[in-house]
Amino acid sequence: MESNQRKYNSLDVDSRAVATAGFMTRVYQWMFIGVLLTAGISTYIGTNEQLAMSIAANRGLFWVLVIAQIGVVIGLSAMINKMSTAMALGLFFLYSALTGVTLSVIFLMYTQASIQSAFFTTAIGFGGLSAFGFFTKRDLGPIGTFCSMGLFGLIGYSLLAFFFPAMMGGAAGLVFSLVGLLIFAGLTAYDTQKIKTMGQMARSDEERSKISVIGALTLYLDFINLFMIILRFTGDRRR
């Protein structure tokens, strides 16, 4: 009888592991579709210099796009429980597309080769960090708390630098980028662990599906921020 109980427990553990793997596969699937959508749109616009210049030169349009991105993220995060999974996915892909448009301006600043190199470097680094967050048994909560506090510091510094651009120059800009790299590296591992736990605690398939969309958005944001920081470090400026 004890042997049968162990067998049932083993089967229960295996079924939970399969369910978790399936859930995380869905998270990564949505996230990478979003990343590819952003990459495709930004490359299409960015390699058309006249089109990219028209977006960069139109400050009104650029800020409308940025505000729209912020609005979509806030709306998706706040209303996720009141919308269908399909609508949540639609908003996530809309956000990814808008991000592709705004990121297209990097092709005016950096060479295409260095952008591609930064993208693949980010993909490799992100994969390793996310795998660590998925497989580690260590509680990454303290790291997540520390990195979240650091993120608020980065946002505050960025707002000040908007009004005082010299704050991003020289050594200060290098330190800012290095701190940002460490913060988003920590957040990538922490967010992966958090999303995995949220999926395991979901009470229904519908709830799990919605969490997979929010999880995809969270990891997408980590990826994009890592990419931008790595590009700032390694990108070759256009002459």
N, C-alpha and C positions, 0 to 999 in steps of 0.2 A: 504493500500500500504506500509506504514511504517512497519507494522507487517510482511508482506512478505519479505521486505528487511532484517529485523532482522533475519528471518528464513534462508534466503540465506547466510547471513554472518555467521550464526551459523553452517550451513552445510559446508561452506568453511573452517572454523576453524577446524571442526571435520575431514574433509578430509586431511587437512595438518597434524593434529595430528596423524592420521592413517599412513600417508606416512612417517612421522618422526619415528614413532615406528617401522615400517617395515624396514626402513633404518638402524636404530640402532640395530635391531635384527640381521640383516645381518652382521654388524660390529662385534658384539659379537660372532656370530656364527663362522666367520673366525678366530677371535682371539683365541677362546677356542679350535678350532681344532688345531691351531698352538701350543698352550700351551700343549695340550694332546699329540701331535706328539713329541714335545721336551721331555716331561715327559716320554713317552713310550720308546723312543730311549735311553735317558740317563739312565733309570732304567735297560733296557736290557743290555747295555754295563757295567754300573756301578756295577751290581750284578754279573757280570763275572769278578772277580778280575784280572785274568790274562790278559783279553782283555783290561780292563781299565788301567792296569799298562803299557801295551805296548803302549797305546796312550800317557799316561803321560810321559813315558820315552823317547818317540821319539819327541824331541823338534822341529825338522824340520817339522814333520807332524802336530804337534799342531799349529805352527805358520802359516802354509799353511791354516789350517782350519779357524783360526782367520782372516787372510787376506781375505779369500774367503767370510766369513760372512760380513766383512766390504764392500767388493766389491759388494755383492748382494744388501745390503741396499742402497748404493749410487746409483747403477744402477737402482734399482726399484724406488727410490725417484725422480731421475733425468729424467727417461725415461717413467714415468707412462703415460703421455699423448700420447706417440708414440707407445704404446703396447696395445694389447687386454687385456680385463679383465682376461681371462683365463691364459694368459702368466704372468700377474701380480700376480695372485694367485699361479701359479706354482713357481715363484721366492720367494714368501712369505713362501710357504711350504718348499722350499729348504733351506731357511734361518733357519726355525724352526728346520729342521732335522740336519743341521750343528751345530746349537746351542745345540741340544741334545747330539751330539757327544762330544763337548768341555765341556759341563756341567757334563758329566759322571764322571769326575775326582773327583767331590765332594763326591762320594761314597767312595773314598779312604781316605777322610779327616774326614767325619762325619758319625755317625751311621745312618742306614736306617730309624729307628724310628724317629729321630730328623729331617731328611729331609722331611719325610711325614708330621710331625707336622708343620714344617715351611711352607710347601706347602699349607696346609689347612688353616693355619692362614693367609697367604697371600691372598688366595681366598676370605676369609670372609672380610678382610680389604679392598681389592681391590673392592669388590662388594659394600661396603658401600660408599667408596670414589667416585666411578664412578656414583652411584645412586645420590649422592649429586650434582655432576657436571651436571647430566642430568636434575634434577628437580629444582635446585636453579634458582631464577630469578636474582640473583646478578651477575654482570659482574666480572668474574674471571680473566680478562685480566691482571690486576696489579699483581695478584698472579702468573700467568703464566710467566710474564716478570721477576719477582723476582726469581722464581725457575729456569728459564732458565739461568739466570746469575749465580746462584749458581751452576748449573750443569757444566758450563764451569770451575768454580773454582774447583769442584770435579775432573774433568778430568785432569786439570793441576796438582793438588796435586797428583793424581794417577800416572801420568807420572814421577813426581819427586820421588815418593815412589818406582817406579820400579828400579831406580838407587840407591836409598837410602832406603832400606827396613825397617830400624829402624824407619822411619817416620810413619809406620803403627803399631808400637808397643805400648803397654800400653795405657795410657789415650788418646794419640793422635789418635790411631786407633778407640777407643770408640767414641770420638767426631766426627771423620770422618763418622762413621757408623750412628750416630744419626742425623747428618746434612743430610746425604744421604737419610735417612728414611723420614725426613721432606720434603726434596726437591721432592722426587718421590711421596709422598702422595699428595703434592700440584699439581704436574704435572698430576697425574691421574685424579683429579677432573677437572683441567683446560682443559686437552686434550679431555676429554669427552664432555665438553661444546663446545669446538672449533669444534670437529668432527660433533656434532649435528648441529651446525650452518652451517658448510660447506655443509652438506647434504641438509639442507633446501634451500640453495642458489644455488644448482646444477640446471643446465638448461636442462638436459636430463637424461634419465635412464642410458645411457652409462657412462656419467660423474659421476652420483651417484654411479654406480657400482665400478668405479675405486677409488672413494673417500672411499668407504667402505673397500677396500683392504688396502689403505694407513692408514686409521683409525685403522684397525685391527692390522697392524704392529706397529703403535704408541702405542696403548694400550698394545700390547704384550710386547714391550720393557719396558713399565712402570711396568708390572706385573713381568717380569723376574728380573728386578733390585730390586724391592721390596722384592721378594723372596730371592735373594742373601743377601740382607742386614739383613733381619729377620733371615735367617739361620746363619749369622755371629754372631748375637746377642744371639740366643737361641740354636744353634746346639751343640750337644754333640760330642766332638772330639773322634775319634777312638783311642784306646790305642794300 
